[in-house]
Amino acid sequence: MILTVTMNPSIDISYPLEELKIDTVNRVAEVSKTAGGKGLNVTRVLAEIGDDVAATGLIGGTNGEFLLQNLHPNVQSSFYNISGATRNCIAILHEGKQTEILEAGPTITAVEARDFQEHFRSLMAEADVVSISGSLPTGLPTEYYIQLIEMANQAGNKVVLDCYGAALEAVLKSDVKPTAIKPNNEELSQLLGREVSKDLDELKAVLSEPLFEGIEWIIVSLGADGAFAKHWDTFYKVDIPKIQVVNPVGSGDSTVAGISSALSHQEDAVSLLKKANVLGMLNAQEKMTGHVNMANYDELYKQLHVRTV
């Protein structure tokens, strides 16, 4: 079973408008509300491709209840209830643009932080892969993911970590390592304090730096240029076909779902890279975030090329 972790989930609300009018009333004809957060996008894709998946994290209030009611029916819910309320994240779609209003979310108490760790530990026996995604809510220390990864490692589970900023840097500088991470160029640049390009030789040098030692898989998404990956000491370039992009939001999460699935099924390196990137592309072809149409999977899979570099 794959366990997904979303520590700061949200109810994602989408307001499509022909025009956003400032300082007056805007009326919305169609509103969509979905269980959101990077980890829940991963969860939904894993359920859609038929993997055995459970979801955990922190939820609270009526929004937390809504989130549970709107999980994919094939997902086992293992969320932990807190006193604070799950946040809303609003996207206003207008004139080809997207304006977002993101709530910070609840503040987690020290007792809730400790009790969730015990809850998380109790889930380790049923899992073989743990996928951790997104930001930490207020109240949790920057090192919190290190503690979760250590529990998963002790249980013999593989860990896929998709976070950024201080939380990712803390993990990379610790002695506790995830199995896989999936940064993009911007996140690599932020980590290293310098601009990182898509040049393959530069990426080789960057991923060989001491900061990334001990991580089995590092997969760098390059957008329309595919992906670059390091598996232990072997480097790969993933070349992808051109596709019609409808909505790229959630494609990284869908890629994480593919990495997690391939690790769970113990697939080889080339198969892992193909599955991960195909799922990311399938998401980009759909209007809904964190959704894939598996009817197009095989055709896209054939068009991907993975080569060592």
Residue pairs with C-beta under 8 A, 6 or more apart in sequence:
1 52
1 53
1 54
1 76
1 126
1 127
1 128
1 264
2 46
2 51
2 52
2 53
2 54
2 127
2 128
2 129
2 130
2 131
2 260
2 261
2 264
3 53
3 54
3 55
3 56
3 78
3 123
3 126
3 127
3 129
3 130
3 131
3 157
4 39
4 40
4 42
4 43
4 46
4 53
4 54
4 55
4 56
4 57
4 130
4 131
4 132
4 133
4 260
5 39
5 56
5 57
5 120
5 130
5 131
5 132
5 133
5 148
6 37
6 38
6 39
6 40
6 43
6 55
6 56
6 57
6 133
6 134
7 39
7 57
7 58
7 132
7 134
7 135
7 136
7 137
7 140
7 144
8 37
8 57
8 58
8 87
8 105
8 134
8 135
8 136
8 137
9 35
9 36
9 37
9 39
9 40
9 57
9 58
9 59
9 67
9 86
9 87
10 36
10 37
10 63
10 86
10 87
10 88
10 89
10 102
10 103
10 105
11 33
11 34
11 35
11 36
11 63
11 66
11 67
11 86
11 87
11 88
11 89
12 33
12 34
12 35
12 36
12 89
12 91
12 289
13 31
13 32
13 33
13 88
13 89
13 90
13 91
14 31
14 32
14 33
14 34
14 90
14 91
14 93
15 26
15 28
15 31
15 90
15 91
15 92
15 93
16 28
16 29
16 30
16 93
16 94
17 26
17 28
17 92
17 93
17 94
18 94
18 95
19 94
19 95
20 26
20 92
20 94
20 95
20 99
33 66
33 70
34 70
34 288
34 289
35 66
35 67
35 70
35 71
36 89
36 289
37 57
37 133
37 134
38 133
38 134
38 162
38 252
38 253
38 256
39 55
39 57
39 131
39 132
39 133
39 134
39 253
40 55
40 67
40 71
40 290
41 133
41 250
41 253
41 254
41 257
41 289
41 290
42 131
42 133
42 162
42 253
42 254
42 256
42 257
42 260
42 290
43 53
43 55
43 71
43 72
43 75
43 257
44 72
44 75
44 290
44 291
45 253
45 254
45 257
45 258
45 279
45 283
45 290
45 291
45 292
46 53
46 257
46 260
46 261
47 53
47 72
47 73
47 74
47 75
48 72
48 291
48 292
48 294
49 257
49 261
49 279
49 292
49 294
50 74
51 260
51 261
51 264
53 74
53 75
53 76
54 75
54 76
54 77
54 78
54 123
54 126
54 127
55 71
55 75
55 76
55 77
55 78
55 79
56 78
56 79
56 80
56 119
56 120
56 123
57 79
57 80
58 79
58 80
58 81
58 82
58 106
58 108
58 112
58 116
58 137
59 67
59 68
59 79
59 80
59 81
59 82
59 86
60 81
60 82
60 83
60 84
60 85
60 86
60 106
61 84
61 85
61 86
62 85
63 85
63 86
63 87
63 88
64 79
64 81
64 85
64 86
66 86
67 79
67 86
68 77
68 79
71 77
78 119
78 123
80 112
80 115
80 116
80 119
82 106
82 108
82 109
82 112
83 106
83 109
83 112
84 105
84 106
84 107
84 108
85 106
86 105
86 106
87 102
87 103
87 104
87 105
87 106
88 103
89 100
89 101
89 102
89 103
90 100
90 101
90 102
91 98
91 99
91 100
92 98
92 99
92 100
92 101
104 137
104 138
105 137
105 138
106 137
106 138
106 139
107 137
107 138
107 139
108 137
108 138
108 139
108 140
109 139
110 139
112 139
113 139
113 140
113 141
113 144
117 147
117 148
117 151
120 148
120 151
121 151
124 130
124 151
124 152
124 154
124 155
124 157
125 155
127 152
127 155
127 157
128 157
128 158
128 264
129 157
129 158
129 159
129 160
129 260
129 263
129 264
130 148
130 149
130 152
130 157
130 158
130 159
130 160
131 159
131 160
131 162
131 256
131 257
131 259
131 260
132 145
132 148
132 149
132 159
132 160
132 161
132 162
132 163
132 178
133 162
133 163
133 253
133 256
134 162
134 163
135 163
135 164
135 167
136 142
136 144
136 145
136 163
136 167
142 166
142 167
142 170
143 170
143 174
144 167
145 161
145 163
145 167
145 170
145 171
146 170
146 171
146 174
146 176
149 159
149 161
149 171
149 176
149 177
149 178
150 176
152 158
152 159
153 159
153 176
153 177
158 179
158 180
158 263
158 264
159 178
159 179
159 180
160 178
160 179
160 180
160 181
160 182
160 256
160 259
160 260
160 263
161 168
161 171
161 178
161 180
161 181
162 181
162 182
162 252
162 253
162 256
163 171
164 183
164 187
164 190
165 190
168 181
168 183
168 187
168 191
169 191
171 177
171 178
172 181
172 191
172 211
172 212
172 215
173 211
177 214
177 215
178 215
179 215
179 216
179 217
179 263
180 215
180 216
180 217
180 218
180 219
180 259
180 263
181 215
181 217
181 218
181 219
182 218
182 219
182 220
182 221
182 252
182 255
182 256
182 259
183 191
183 218
183 220
184 220
184 221
184 222
184 223
184 252
185 196
185 197
185 198
185 220
185 222
188 196
188 206
188 220
189 195
189 196
191 211
192 206
192 209
192 211
196 202
196 203
196 206
198 222
198 225
198 228
200 228
200 235
200 237
200 309
203 220
203 228
204 230
204 235
204 309
206 212
207 218
207 220
207 230
207 235
208 230
212 218
212 230
216 231
216 232
217 229
217 230
217 231
217 259
217 272
218 229
218 230
219 227
219 228
219 229
219 255
219 259
219 273
219 276
220 227
220 228
220 229
221 227
221 252
221 255
221 280
222 228
224 240
224 242
226 237
226 238
226 239
226 240
226 277
227 237
227 238
227 240
227 255
227 273
227 276
227 277
228 235
228 236
228 237
228 238
228 309
229 235
229 236
229 237
229 238
229 273
230 236
231 269
234 269
234 308
235 308
235 309
236 269
236 270
236 273
236 306
236 307
236 308
236 309
237 306
237 307
237 309
238 273
238 274
238 277
238 304
238 305
238 306
239 304
239 305
239 306
239 307
240 277
240 281
240 303
240 304
241 300
241 303
241 304
243 281
243 284
243 285
243 300
244 285
245 284
245 285
246 284
246 285
246 286
246 287
247 283
247 284
247 286
247 287
247 288
247 289
248 283
248 284
249 289
250 283
250 289
250 290
250 291
251 280
251 281
251 283
251 284
252 280
253 283
253 290
254 279
254 280
254 282
254 283
254 290
254 292
255 276
255 277
255 279
255 280
256 276
257 276
257 279
258 272
258 275
258 276
258 277
258 278
258 279
258 280
259 272
259 275
259 276
261 275
262 271
262 272
262 275
262 276
263 272
267 275
270 306
273 304
273 306
274 301
274 304
274 306
275 301
277 304
278 297
278 300
278 301
278 304
279 292
281 300
282 292
282 293
282 294
282 296
282 297
282 300
283 289
283 290
283 291
283 292
285 293
285 296
286 292
286 293
